Amino acid sequence: MCRTFLFILFFTGSLLTAYAQVTVHIAPSTRLPKDSIRTHKLLHSFEAFLSLKEKPNRENSYISPSHLLATSALLDELKHIEKSRRFEQDAFYHCYVNNIILIDATTYLLQFSYVGTHKETPVLRAVFSLLAEEQPDRFYFYSPLVSNTALWKTKKHESYTYHYQNEAVLEEAMAYTAQAKAYDQILNSDTQTPTTLYCAKNFNEVLRLMGIDYKADYNGYRYNTVTATENGHHLVIDGYLAATDRSFDPHDLWHSRARRVFPADRIHKAVDEGCAFLFGGSWGYSWEEILQKFKTFIAITPNPDWLALYKEGRDFGDETKKPLRVDYMINALLVQKIKKEEGFPAVVPLLNCGKKKEAYFPALKKATGITKKNFNTRISALIAPIQ
Protein backbone atom coordinates (compact mmCIF):
# COMPACT_ATOMS: atom_id res chain seq x y z
CA MET A 1 0.00 0.00 0.00
CA CYS A 2 2.81 2.40 0.85
CA ARG A 3 4.46 1.94 -2.54
CA THR A 4 1.17 2.42 -4.34
CA PHE A 5 0.45 5.52 -2.32
CA LEU A 6 3.86 7.05 -3.14
CA PHE A 7 3.40 6.13 -6.78
CA ILE A 8 0.10 7.98 -6.89
CA LEU A 9 1.58 11.00 -5.16
CA PHE A 10 4.39 11.10 -7.72
CA PHE A 11 2.02 11.09 -10.66
CA THR A 12 -0.50 13.39 -9.00
CA GLY A 13 2.27 15.89 -8.39
CA SER A 14 3.23 15.71 -12.05
CA LEU A 15 -0.27 16.80 -13.01
CA LEU A 16 0.03 20.15 -11.29
CA THR A 17 1.71 21.73 -14.30
CA ALA A 18 -1.31 21.00 -16.48
CA TYR A 19 -3.91 21.67 -13.77
CA ALA A 20 -2.15 24.19 -11.56
CA GLN A 21 -5.30 25.39 -9.82
CA VAL A 22 -6.25 21.96 -8.45
CA THR A 23 -4.44 19.74 -5.97
CA VAL A 24 -6.14 16.52 -4.95
CA HIS A 25 -4.85 15.00 -1.70
CA ILE A 26 -5.15 11.35 -0.79
CA ALA A 27 -6.41 10.93 2.78
CA PRO A 28 -4.08 8.68 4.79
CA SER A 29 -6.84 6.13 5.47
CA THR A 30 -7.79 5.75 1.79
CA ARG A 31 -7.39 2.25 0.37
CA LEU A 32 -6.39 2.70 -3.24
CA PRO A 33 -7.16 0.09 -5.91
CA LYS A 34 -4.40 -2.45 -6.46
CA ASP A 35 -4.08 -1.56 -10.14
CA SER A 36 -1.82 1.50 -9.78
CA ILE A 37 -1.94 2.44 -13.48
CA ARG A 38 -5.72 2.44 -13.47
CA THR A 39 -5.75 4.39 -10.21
CA HIS A 40 -3.44 7.00 -11.70
CA LYS A 41 -5.78 7.32 -14.69
CA LEU A 42 -8.74 7.79 -12.34
CA LEU A 43 -7.01 10.45 -10.24
CA HIS A 44 -5.63 12.17 -13.34
CA SER A 45 -9.17 12.41 -14.74
CA PHE A 46 -10.56 13.55 -11.39
CA GLU A 47 -8.07 16.42 -11.16
CA ALA A 48 -8.94 17.42 -14.71
CA PHE A 49 -12.65 17.27 -13.85
CA LEU A 50 -12.14 19.58 -10.87
CA SER A 51 -9.89 21.91 -12.86
CA LEU A 52 -12.87 22.65 -15.14
CA LYS A 53 -15.56 22.96 -12.46
CA GLU A 54 -15.72 26.77 -12.51
CA LYS A 55 -16.48 26.80 -16.24
CA PRO A 56 -20.03 26.39 -17.58
CA ASN A 57 -20.96 22.82 -16.74
CA ARG A 58 -21.60 21.78 -20.34
CA GLU A 59 -17.98 22.68 -21.15
CA ASN A 60 -16.56 20.18 -18.66
CA SER A 61 -15.22 17.43 -20.92
CA TYR A 62 -14.91 15.00 -17.99
CA ILE A 63 -18.66 14.81 -17.31
CA SER A 64 -20.40 11.73 -18.68
CA PRO A 65 -22.48 13.22 -21.55
CA SER A 66 -25.49 11.00 -20.84
CA HIS A 67 -25.61 12.29 -17.24
CA LEU A 68 -24.96 15.98 -17.89
CA LEU A 69 -28.19 17.32 -16.39
CA ALA A 70 -27.96 15.54 -13.03
CA THR A 71 -24.21 16.14 -12.80
CA SER A 72 -24.74 19.81 -13.57
CA ALA A 73 -26.82 20.14 -10.39
CA LEU A 74 -24.05 18.47 -8.39
CA LEU A 75 -21.30 20.48 -10.04
CA ASP A 76 -23.07 23.73 -9.11
CA GLU A 77 -22.53 22.73 -5.48
CA LEU A 78 -18.79 22.35 -6.11
CA LYS A 79 -18.26 25.82 -7.51
CA HIS A 80 -16.08 28.02 -5.27
CA ILE A 81 -16.08 25.25 -2.66
CA GLU A 82 -12.51 26.14 -1.65
CA LYS A 83 -13.48 29.64 -0.47
CA SER A 84 -14.27 30.54 3.13
CA ARG A 85 -16.06 33.76 4.00
CA ARG A 86 -15.65 33.07 7.68
CA PHE A 87 -11.85 32.82 7.43
CA GLU A 88 -11.60 35.24 4.49
CA GLN A 89 -9.53 32.91 2.33
CA ASP A 90 -10.08 31.94 -1.30
CA ALA A 91 -8.36 28.57 -0.88
CA PHE A 92 -9.11 27.60 2.71
CA TYR A 93 -10.66 24.19 1.94
CA HIS A 94 -8.69 21.45 0.20
CA CYS A 95 -9.90 18.37 -1.65
CA TYR A 96 -9.21 14.94 -0.12
CA VAL A 97 -10.06 11.60 -1.72
CA ASN A 98 -11.44 9.46 1.11
CA ASN A 99 -12.75 6.34 -0.59
CA ILE A 100 -12.58 4.56 -3.95
CA ILE A 101 -14.88 1.57 -4.47
CA LEU A 102 -15.04 -0.65 -7.55
CA ILE A 103 -18.73 -0.97 -8.49
CA ASP A 104 -18.37 -3.10 -11.60
CA ALA A 105 -15.76 -3.83 -14.25
CA THR A 106 -15.55 -0.22 -15.49
CA THR A 107 -17.19 1.91 -12.77
CA TYR A 108 -15.93 3.30 -9.48
CA LEU A 109 -17.57 5.23 -6.66
CA LEU A 110 -15.32 8.11 -5.64
CA GLN A 111 -15.96 9.81 -2.29
CA PHE A 112 -14.11 13.02 -1.50
CA SER A 113 -14.26 15.86 0.99
CA TYR A 114 -13.24 19.49 1.35
CA VAL A 115 -11.47 20.21 4.62
CA GLY A 116 -9.63 23.26 5.97
CA THR A 117 -7.61 23.83 9.13
CA HIS A 118 -8.02 26.64 11.63
CA LYS A 119 -5.70 26.78 14.63
CA GLU A 120 -4.82 23.12 14.10
CA THR A 121 -8.52 22.15 14.12
CA PRO A 122 -9.96 20.54 10.98
CA VAL A 123 -13.02 22.28 9.51
CA LEU A 124 -15.21 20.14 7.25
CA ARG A 125 -17.03 21.97 4.44
CA ALA A 126 -18.51 19.10 2.43
CA VAL A 127 -18.42 15.43 1.46
CA PHE A 128 -19.37 14.32 -2.06
CA SER A 129 -19.88 11.05 -3.96
CA LEU A 130 -19.32 10.69 -7.70
CA LEU A 131 -19.51 7.76 -10.03
CA ALA A 132 -16.62 7.37 -12.47
CA GLU A 133 -16.93 5.38 -15.70
CA GLU A 134 -13.76 4.26 -17.46
CA GLN A 135 -13.32 4.85 -21.18
CA PRO A 136 -10.16 4.24 -23.24
CA ASP A 137 -8.84 7.80 -22.91
CA ARG A 138 -10.14 8.87 -19.46
CA PHE A 139 -12.69 8.43 -16.70
CA TYR A 140 -15.97 10.29 -17.01
CA PHE A 141 -17.75 11.43 -13.84
CA TYR A 142 -21.42 11.69 -13.07
CA SER A 143 -23.92 12.15 -10.26
CA PRO A 144 -25.33 8.97 -8.67
CA LEU A 145 -28.88 10.44 -8.92
CA VAL A 146 -30.11 8.03 -11.60
CA SER A 147 -28.63 4.93 -9.93
CA ASN A 148 -29.94 6.03 -6.51
CA THR A 149 -33.49 6.23 -7.89
CA ALA A 150 -33.38 3.19 -10.19
CA LEU A 151 -36.17 1.46 -8.26
CA TRP A 152 -38.47 4.51 -8.14
CA LYS A 153 -41.61 4.73 -10.25
CA THR A 154 -41.69 6.95 -13.34
CA LYS A 155 -44.55 8.66 -15.16
CA LYS A 156 -44.53 11.03 -18.13
CA HIS A 157 -47.27 13.63 -18.50
CA GLU A 158 -47.15 16.55 -20.93
CA SER A 159 -43.70 18.16 -20.57
CA TYR A 160 -42.93 16.52 -17.20
CA THR A 161 -41.26 13.25 -16.26
CA TYR A 162 -42.00 12.38 -12.64
CA HIS A 163 -39.85 10.12 -10.45
CA TYR A 164 -41.57 9.12 -7.22
CA GLN A 165 -42.02 6.31 -4.71
CA ASN A 166 -45.82 6.07 -4.26
CA GLU A 167 -49.02 7.20 -5.93
CA ALA A 168 -49.90 9.77 -3.25
CA VAL A 169 -46.65 11.58 -4.01
CA LEU A 170 -47.45 11.54 -7.74
CA GLU A 171 -50.82 13.17 -7.07
CA GLU A 172 -49.16 15.93 -5.06
CA ALA A 173 -46.46 16.39 -7.70
CA MET A 174 -48.99 16.72 -10.51
CA ALA A 175 -50.94 19.35 -8.53
CA TYR A 176 -47.65 21.20 -8.03
CA THR A 177 -46.75 21.16 -11.73
CA ALA A 178 -50.27 22.23 -12.73
CA GLN A 179 -49.92 25.28 -10.45
CA ALA A 180 -46.44 25.95 -11.81
CA LYS A 181 -47.81 25.86 -15.35
CA ALA A 182 -50.56 28.33 -14.39
CA TYR A 183 -47.95 30.72 -12.99
CA ASP A 184 -45.76 30.31 -16.07
CA GLN A 185 -48.71 31.30 -18.24
CA ILE A 186 -49.21 34.47 -16.17
CA LEU A 187 -45.49 35.22 -16.44
CA ASN A 188 -45.48 34.49 -20.17
CA SER A 189 -42.82 31.86 -19.51
CA ASP A 190 -42.30 28.74 -21.61
CA THR A 191 -44.63 26.05 -20.27
CA GLN A 192 -43.33 23.34 -22.62
CA THR A 193 -39.74 23.06 -21.37
CA PRO A 194 -39.05 19.35 -20.77
CA THR A 195 -38.72 18.93 -17.00
CA THR A 196 -37.57 15.95 -14.97
CA LEU A 197 -38.91 16.07 -11.41
CA TYR A 198 -37.65 13.91 -8.54
CA CYS A 199 -39.89 13.85 -5.46
CA ALA A 200 -37.81 13.42 -2.28
CA LYS A 201 -39.04 13.30 1.33
CA ASN A 202 -36.85 16.13 2.55
CA PHE A 203 -33.74 18.12 1.65
CA ASN A 204 -31.39 15.64 3.25
CA GLU A 205 -32.69 13.02 0.82
CA VAL A 206 -32.32 15.49 -2.07
CA LEU A 207 -28.65 15.95 -1.24
CA ARG A 208 -27.99 12.25 -0.73
CA LEU A 209 -29.66 11.29 -4.01
CA MET A 210 -27.57 13.70 -6.05
CA GLY A 211 -24.26 12.80 -4.37
CA ILE A 212 -23.85 15.26 -1.50
CA ASP A 213 -23.24 13.29 1.67
CA TYR A 214 -22.76 16.47 3.71
CA LYS A 215 -22.44 20.19 3.10
CA ALA A 216 -22.03 22.64 5.97
CA ASP A 217 -23.88 25.35 4.04
CA TYR A 218 -27.11 23.38 4.50
CA ASN A 219 -26.90 22.57 8.20
CA GLY A 220 -30.41 22.61 9.62
CA TYR A 221 -32.19 22.74 6.25
CA ARG A 222 -35.19 20.40 6.40
CA TYR A 223 -36.94 21.31 3.15
CA ASN A 224 -35.39 22.76 0.02
CA THR A 225 -35.07 22.10 -3.71
CA VAL A 226 -32.18 21.85 -6.17
CA THR A 227 -32.56 22.74 -9.85
CA ALA A 228 -30.45 22.74 -13.00
CA THR A 229 -30.99 23.44 -16.69
CA GLU A 230 -28.92 22.11 -19.58
CA ASN A 231 -29.63 21.98 -23.33
CA GLY A 232 -33.22 23.12 -22.93
CA HIS A 233 -34.06 20.50 -20.28
CA HIS A 234 -34.92 21.43 -16.70
CA LEU A 235 -34.18 19.29 -13.64
CA VAL A 236 -35.94 19.66 -10.28
CA ILE A 237 -34.92 17.57 -7.27
CA ASP A 238 -37.64 18.55 -4.85
CA GLY A 239 -37.46 18.16 -1.08
CA TYR A 240 -41.09 19.05 -0.29
CA LEU A 241 -43.50 16.99 -2.34
CA ALA A 242 -42.96 13.58 -0.73
CA ALA A 243 -42.97 14.96 2.83
CA THR A 244 -45.66 13.37 5.00
CA ASP A 245 -46.26 16.43 7.17
CA ARG A 246 -46.75 19.15 4.57
CA SER A 247 -47.75 19.92 1.00
CA PHE A 248 -46.36 22.44 -1.45
CA ASP A 249 -47.11 26.11 -0.83
CA PRO A 250 -48.61 27.95 -3.84
CA HIS A 251 -47.35 31.23 -2.34
CA ASP A 252 -43.71 30.08 -2.29
CA LEU A 253 -44.11 28.48 -5.70
CA TRP A 254 -45.01 31.88 -7.17
CA HIS A 255 -41.73 33.31 -5.88
CA SER A 256 -39.68 30.48 -7.38
CA ARG A 257 -41.40 30.68 -10.78
CA ALA A 258 -41.05 34.47 -10.91
CA ARG A 259 -37.33 34.13 -10.25
CA ARG A 260 -36.97 31.82 -13.24
CA VAL A 261 -38.16 34.70 -15.41
CA PHE A 262 -36.89 37.86 -13.70
CA PRO A 263 -33.54 38.64 -12.03
CA ALA A 264 -33.88 38.27 -8.26
CA ASP A 265 -32.05 41.56 -7.67
CA ARG A 266 -34.69 43.44 -9.70
CA ILE A 267 -37.81 42.04 -8.04
CA HIS A 268 -39.47 44.43 -5.59
CA LYS A 269 -40.47 42.45 -2.51
CA ALA A 270 -43.76 44.19 -1.68
CA VAL A 271 -45.06 43.79 -5.25
CA ASP A 272 -43.82 40.20 -5.45
CA GLU A 273 -45.56 39.41 -2.15
CA GLY A 274 -48.70 41.08 -3.47
CA CYS A 275 -48.63 38.81 -6.53
CA ALA A 276 -48.12 35.78 -4.28
CA PHE A 277 -51.10 36.88 -2.12
CA LEU A 278 -53.31 37.25 -5.18
CA PHE A 279 -52.27 34.11 -7.05
CA GLY A 280 -51.29 31.75 -4.24
CA GLY A 281 -52.63 33.00 -0.92
CA SER A 282 -50.36 33.00 2.15
CA TRP A 283 -49.79 30.94 5.34
CA GLY A 284 -52.33 28.42 4.10
CA TYR A 285 -55.01 31.07 3.55
CA SER A 286 -56.58 31.38 0.12
CA TRP A 287 -56.84 34.78 -1.57
CA GLU A 288 -60.53 34.89 -0.66
CA GLU A 289 -59.71 34.26 3.02
CA ILE A 290 -57.05 36.99 3.00
CA LEU A 291 -59.53 39.36 1.41
CA GLN A 292 -62.07 38.62 4.15
CA LYS A 293 -59.48 39.30 6.87
CA PHE A 294 -58.64 42.59 5.19
CA LYS A 295 -62.33 43.55 5.13
CA THR A 296 -62.46 42.89 8.88
CA PHE A 297 -59.39 45.08 9.38
CA ILE A 298 -60.97 47.91 7.37
CA ALA A 299 -64.17 47.68 9.43
CA ILE A 300 -62.31 48.23 12.71
CA THR A 301 -59.90 50.89 11.36
CA PRO A 302 -61.69 54.25 11.04
CA ASN A 303 -60.28 56.78 8.54
CA PRO A 304 -57.13 54.78 7.75
CA ASP A 305 -54.02 56.59 6.61
CA TRP A 306 -53.09 54.13 3.88
CA LEU A 307 -49.71 55.70 3.13
CA ALA A 308 -48.67 55.45 6.79
CA LEU A 309 -49.98 51.88 7.04
CA TYR A 310 -48.16 50.97 3.82
CA LYS A 311 -44.83 52.35 5.03
CA GLU A 312 -45.28 50.66 8.40
CA GLY A 313 -46.15 47.31 6.86
CA ARG A 314 -49.02 46.95 9.36
CA ASP A 315 -50.12 43.39 10.06
CA PHE A 316 -53.86 42.95 9.55
CA GLY A 317 -53.79 39.21 10.27
CA ASP A 318 -55.43 37.66 13.31
CA GLU A 319 -53.09 34.74 14.03
CA THR A 320 -49.71 34.79 15.77
CA LYS A 321 -46.74 34.18 13.49
CA LYS A 322 -48.91 34.47 10.35
CA PRO A 323 -48.49 38.12 9.41
CA LEU A 324 -50.54 39.61 6.58
CA ARG A 325 -49.08 43.00 5.72
CA VAL A 326 -50.99 46.00 4.47
CA ASP A 327 -48.31 46.90 1.90
CA TYR A 328 -48.52 43.41 0.39
CA MET A 329 -52.32 43.58 0.30
CA ILE A 330 -52.40 46.98 -1.39
CA ASN A 331 -50.03 45.70 -4.04
CA ALA A 332 -52.18 42.59 -4.51
CA LEU A 333 -55.17 44.83 -5.24
CA LEU A 334 -53.11 47.02 -7.56
CA VAL A 335 -51.80 43.98 -9.45
CA GLN A 336 -55.33 42.62 -9.73
CA LYS A 337 -56.59 45.90 -11.21
CA ILE A 338 -53.66 46.39 -13.62
CA LYS A 339 -53.79 42.78 -14.81
CA LYS A 340 -57.54 42.97 -15.41
CA GLU A 341 -57.37 46.24 -17.35
CA GLU A 342 -54.05 45.91 -19.23
CA GLY A 343 -52.76 42.37 -18.76
CA PHE A 344 -49.87 41.13 -16.65
CA PRO A 345 -47.15 42.65 -18.89
CA ALA A 346 -48.25 46.03 -17.52
CA VAL A 347 -47.45 44.76 -14.01
CA VAL A 348 -43.90 43.74 -14.90
CA PRO A 349 -42.23 47.21 -14.67
CA LEU A 350 -43.64 47.62 -11.16
CA LEU A 351 -42.62 44.11 -10.13
CA ASN A 352 -39.13 44.67 -11.54
CA CYS A 353 -38.50 48.18 -10.25
CA GLY A 354 -35.68 47.01 -7.96
CA LYS A 355 -35.22 45.99 -4.36
CA LYS A 356 -34.84 49.45 -2.84
CA LYS A 357 -37.92 50.97 -1.22
CA GLU A 358 -37.34 54.33 -2.89
CA ALA A 359 -37.66 52.69 -6.33
CA TYR A 360 -41.30 51.82 -5.70
CA PHE A 361 -43.14 55.13 -5.91
CA PRO A 362 -41.57 56.34 -9.19
CA ALA A 363 -42.51 52.99 -10.75
CA LEU A 364 -45.99 53.13 -9.22
CA LYS A 365 -46.56 56.62 -10.62
CA LYS A 366 -45.50 55.47 -14.09
CA ALA A 367 -47.72 52.37 -13.95
CA THR A 368 -50.83 53.87 -12.33
CA GLY A 369 -50.43 57.62 -11.80
CA ILE A 370 -50.46 57.08 -8.02
CA THR A 371 -48.04 59.25 -6.06
CA LYS A 372 -47.37 59.75 -2.36
CA LYS A 373 -49.47 62.91 -2.55
CA ASN A 374 -52.59 61.23 -3.94
CA PHE A 375 -51.91 57.78 -2.42
CA ASN A 376 -54.62 57.86 0.25
CA THR A 377 -57.30 59.09 -2.15
CA ARG A 378 -56.47 56.61 -4.90
CA ILE A 379 -56.03 53.62 -2.59
CA SER A 380 -59.29 54.42 -0.79
CA ALA A 381 -61.02 54.38 -4.18
CA LEU A 382 -59.31 51.06 -5.00
CA ILE A 383 -60.45 49.52 -1.74
CA ALA A 384 -64.01 50.95 -1.68
CA PRO A 385 -65.58 48.19 -3.86
CA ILE A 386 -64.48 45.41 -1.48
CA GLN A 387 -65.77 47.03 1.74
C-alpha positions in Angstrom: 0.0 0.0 0.0 2.8 2.4 0.9 4.5 1.9 -2.5 1.2 2.4 -4.3 0.5 5.5 -2.3 3.9 7.0 -3.1 3.4 6.1 -6.8 0.1 8.0 -6.9 1.6 11.0 -5.2 4.4 11.1 -7.7 2.0 11.1 -10.7 -0.5 13.4 -9.0 2.3 15.9 -8.4 3.2 15.7 -12.1 -0.3 16.8 -13.0 0.0 20.2 -11.3 1.7 21.7 -14.3 -1.3 21.0 -16.5 -3.9 21.7 -13.8 -2.2 24.2 -11.6 -5.3 25.4 -9.8 -6.2 22.0 -8.5 -4.4 19.7 -6.0 -6.1 16.5 -5.0 -4.9 15.0 -1.7 -5.1 11.4 -0.8 -6.4 10.9 2.8 -4.1 8.7 4.8 -6.8 6.1 5.5 -7.8 5.8 1.8 -7.4 2.2 0.4 -6.4 2.7 -3.2 -7.2 0.1 -5.9 -4.4 -2.4 -6.5 -4.1 -1.6 -10.1 -1.8 1.5 -9.8 -1.9 2.4 -13.5 -5.7 2.4 -13.5 -5.8 4.4 -10.2 -3.4 7.0 -11.7 -5.8 7.3 -14.7 -8.7 7.8 -12.3 -7.0 10.5 -10.2 -5.6 12.2 -13.3 -9.2 12.4 -14.7 -10.6 13.5 -11.4 -8.1 16.4 -11.2 -8.9 17.4 -14.7 -12.7 17.3 -13.8 -12.1 19.6 -10.9 -9.9 21.9 -12.9 -12.9 22.6 -15.1 -15.6 23.0 -12.5 -15.7 26.8 -12.5 -16.5 26.8 -16.2 -20.0 26.4 -17.6 -21.0 22.8 -16.7 -21.6 21.8 -20.3 -18.0 22.7 -21.1 -16.6 20.2 -18.7 -15.2 17.4 -20.9 -14.9 15.0 -18.0 -18.7 14.8 -17.3 -20.4 11.7 -18.7 -22.5 13.2 -21.6 -25.5 11.0 -20.8 -25.6 12.3 -17.2 -25.0 16.0 -17.9 -28.2 17.3 -16.4 -28.0 15.5 -13.0 -24.2 16.1 -12.8 -24.7 19.8 -13.6 -26.8 20.1 -10.4 -24.1 18.5 -8.4 -21.3 20.5 -10.0 -23.1 23.7 -9.1 -22.5 22.7 -5.5 -18.8 22.3 -6.1 -18.3 25.8 -7.5 -16.1 28.0 -5.3 -16.1 25.3 -2.7 -12.5 26.1 -1.7 -13.5 29.6 -0.5 -14.3 30.5 3.1 -16.1 33.8 4.0 -15.6 33.1 7.7 -11.9 32.8 7.4 -11.6 35.2 4.5 -9.5 32.9 2.3 -10.1 31.9 -1.3 -8.4 28.6 -0.9 -9.1 27.6 2.7 -10.7 24.2 1.9 -8.7 21.4 0.2 -9.9 18.4 -1.6 -9.2 14.9 -0.1 -10.1 11.6 -1.7 -11.4 9.5 1.1 -12.8 6.3 -0.6 -12.6 4.6 -4.0 -14.9 1.6 -4.5 -15.0 -0.7 -7.5 -18.7 -1.0 -8.5 -18.4 -3.1 -11.6 -15.8 -3.8 -14.3 -15.5 -0.2 -15.5 -17.2 1.9 -12.8 -15.9 3.3 -9.5 -17.6 5.2 -6.7 -15.3 8.1 -5.6 -16.0 9.8 -2.3 -14.1 13.0 -1.5 -14.3 15.9 1.0 -13.2 19.5 1.3 -11.5 20.2 4.6 -9.6 23.3 6.0 -7.6 23.8 9.1 -8.0 26.6 11.6 -5.7 26.8 14.6 -4.8 23.1 14.1 -8.5 22.2 14.1 -10.0 20.5 11.0 -13.0 22.3 9.5 -15.2 20.1 7.2 -17.0 22.0 4.4 -18.5 19.1 2.4 -18.4 15.4 1.5 -19.4 14.3 -2.1 -19.9 11.1 -4.0 -19.3 10.7 -7.7 -19.5 7.8 -10.0 -16.6 7.4 -12.5 -16.9 5.4 -15.7 -13.8 4.3 -17.5 -13.3 4.9 -21.2 -10.2 4.2 -23.2 -8.8 7.8 -22.9 -10.1 8.9 -19.5 -12.7 8.4 -16.7 -16.0 10.3 -17.0 -17.7 11.4 -13.8 -21.4 11.7 -13.1 -23.9 12.1 -10.3 -25.3 9.0 -8.7 -28.9 10.4 -8.9 -30.1 8.0 -11.6 -28.6 4.9 -9.9 -29.9 6.0 -6.5 -33.5 6.2 -7.9 -33.4 3.2 -10.2 -36.2 1.5 -8.3 -38.5 4.5 -8.1 -41.6 4.7 -10.2 -41.7 6.9 -13.3 -44.5 8.7 -15.2 -44.5 11.0 -18.1 -47.3 13.6 -18.5 -47.2 16.5 -20.9 -43.7 18.2 -20.6 -42.9 16.5 -17.2 -41.3 13.3 -16.3 -42.0 12.4 -12.6 -39.8 10.1 -10.5 -41.6 9.1 -7.2 -42.0 6.3 -4.7 -45.8 6.1 -4.3 -49.0 7.2 -5.9 -49.9 9.8 -3.2 -46.7 11.6 -4.0 -47.4 11.5 -7.7 -50.8 13.2 -7.1 -49.2 15.9 -5.1 -46.5 16.4 -7.7 -49.0 16.7 -10.5 -50.9 19.3 -8.5 -47.6 21.2 -8.0 -46.7 21.2 -11.7 -50.3 22.2 -12.7 -49.9 25.3 -10.5 -46.4 26.0 -11.8 -47.8 25.9 -15.3 -50.6 28.3 -14.4 -47.9 30.7 -13.0 -45.8 30.3 -16.1 -48.7 31.3 -18.2 -49.2 34.5 -16.2 -45.5 35.2 -16.4 -45.5 34.5 -20.2 -42.8 31.9 -19.5 -42.3 28.7 -21.6 -44.6 26.0 -20.3 -43.3 23.3 -22.6 -39.7 23.1 -21.4 -39.1 19.3 -20.8 -38.7 18.9 -17.0 -37.6 16.0 -15.0 -38.9 16.1 -11.4 -37.7 13.9 -8.5 -39.9 13.8 -5.5 -37.8 13.4 -2.3 -39.0 13.3 1.3 -36.9 16.1 2.6 -33.7 18.1 1.6 -31.4 15.6 3.2 -32.7 13.0 0.8 -32.3 15.5 -2.1 -28.6 15.9 -1.2 -28.0 12.2 -0.7 -29.7 11.3 -4.0 -27.6 13.7 -6.1 -24.3 12.8 -4.4 -23.8 15.3 -1.5 -23.2 13.3 1.7 -22.8 16.5 3.7 -22.4 20.2 3.1 -22.0 22.6 6.0 -23.9 25.3 4.0 -27.1 23.4 4.5 -26.9 22.6 8.2 -30.4 22.6 9.6 -32.2 22.7 6.2 -35.2 20.4 6.4 -36.9 21.3 3.2 -35.4 22.8 0.0 -35.1 22.1 -3.7 -32.2 21.9 -6.2 -32.6 22.7 -9.9 -30.5 22.7 -13.0 -31.0 23.4 -16.7 -28.9 22.1 -19.6 -29.6 22.0 -23.3 -33.2 23.1 -22.9 -34.1 20.5 -20.3 -34.9 21.4 -16.7 -34.2 19.3 -13.6 -35.9 19.7 -10.3 -34.9 17.6 -7.3 -37.6 18.6 -4.9 -37.5 18.2 -1.1 -41.1 19.0 -0.3 -43.5 17.0 -2.3 -43.0 13.6 -0.7 -43.0 15.0 2.8 -45.7 13.4 5.0 -46.3 16.4 7.2 -46.7 19.2 4.6 -47.8 19.9 1.0 -46.4 22.4 -1.5 -47.1 26.1 -0.8 -48.6 27.9 -3.8 -47.3 31.2 -2.3 -43.7 30.1 -2.3 -44.1 28.5 -5.7 -45.0 31.9 -7.2 -41.7 33.3 -5.9 -39.7 30.5 -7.4 -41.4 30.7 -10.8 -41.1 34.5 -10.9 -37.3 34.1 -10.3 -37.0 31.8 -13.2 -38.2 34.7 -15.4 -36.9 37.9 -13.7 -33.5 38.6 -12.0 -33.9 38.3 -8.3 -32.1 41.6 -7.7 -34.7 43.4 -9.7 -37.8 42.0 -8.0 -39.5 44.4 -5.6 -40.5 42.5 -2.5 -43.8 44.2 -1.7 -45.1 43.8 -5.2 -43.8 40.2 -5.4 -45.6 39.4 -2.2 -48.7 41.1 -3.5 -48.6 38.8 -6.5 -48.1 35.8 -4.3 -51.1 36.9 -2.1 -53.3 37.2 -5.2 -52.3 34.1 -7.1 -51.3 31.7 -4.2 -52.6 33.0 -0.9 -50.4 33.0 2.2 -49.8 30.9 5.3 -52.3 28.4 4.1 -55.0 31.1 3.6 -56.6 31.4 0.1 -56.8 34.8 -1.6 -60.5 34.9 -0.7 -59.7 34.3 3.0 -57.1 37.0 3.0 -59.5 39.4 1.4 -62.1 38.6 4.2 -59.5 39.3 6.9 -58.6 42.6 5.2 -62.3 43.6 5.1 -62.5 42.9 8.9 -59.4 45.1 9.4 -61.0 47.9 7.4 -64.2 47.7 9.4 -62.3 48.2 12.7 -59.9 50.9 11.4 -61.7 54.3 11.0 -60.3 56.8 8.5 -57.1 54.8 7.8 -54.0 56.6 6.6 -53.1 54.1 3.9 -49.7 55.7 3.1 -48.7 55.4 6.8 -50.0 51.9 7.0 -48.2 51.0 3.8 -44.8 52.4 5.0 -45.3 50.7 8.4 -46.1 47.3 6.9 -49.0 46.9 9.4 -50.1 43.4 10.1 -53.9 42.9 9.6 -53.8 39.2 10.3 -55.4 37.7 13.3 -53.1 34.7 14.0 -49.7 34.8 15.8 -46.7 34.2 13.5 -48.9 34.5 10.4 -48.5 38.1 9.4 -50.5 39.6 6.6 -49.1 43.0 5.7 -51.0 46.0 4.5 -48.3 46.9 1.9 -48.5 43.4 0.4 -52.3 43.6 0.3 -52.4 47.0 -1.4 -50.0 45.7 -4.0 -52.2 42.6 -4.5 -55.2 44.8 -5.2 -53.1 47.0 -7.6 -51.8 44.0 -9.5 -55.3 42.6 -9.7 -56.6 45.9 -11.2 -53.7 46.4 -13.6 -53.8 42.8 -14.8 -57.5 43.0 -15.4 -57.4 46.2 -17.3 -54.0 45.9 -19.2 -52.8 42.4 -18.8 -49.9 41.1 -16.7 -47.1 42.7 -18.9 -48.2 46.0 -17.5 -47.4 44.8 -14.0 -43.9 43.7 -14.9 -42.2 47.2 -14.7 -43.6 47.6 -11.2 -42.6 44.1 -10.1 -39.1 44.7 -11.5 -38.5 48.2 -10.2 -35.7 47.0 -8.0 -35.2 46.0 -4.4 -34.8 49.5 -2.8 -37.9 51.0 -1.2 -37.3 54.3 -2.9 -37.7 52.7 -6.3 -41.3 51.8 -5.7 -43.1 55.1 -5.9 -41.6 56.3 -9.2 -42.5 53.0 -10.8 -46.0 53.1 -9.2 -46.6 56.6 -10.6 -45.5 55.5 -14.1 -47.7 52.4 -13.9 -50.8 53.9 -12.3 -50.4 57.6 -11.8 -50.5 57.1 -8.0 -48.0 59.2 -6.1 -47.4 59.8 -2.4 -49.5 62.9 -2.5 -52.6 61.2 -3.9 -51.9 57.8 -2.4 -54.6 57.9 0.2 -57.3 59.1 -2.2 -56.5 56.6 -4.9 -56.0 53.6 -2.6 -59.3 54.4 -0.8 -61.0 54.4 -4.2 -59.3 51.1 -5.0 -60.4 49.5 -1.7 -64.0 50.9 -1.7 -65.6 48.2 -3.9 -64.5 45.4 -1.5 -65.8 47.0 1.7 
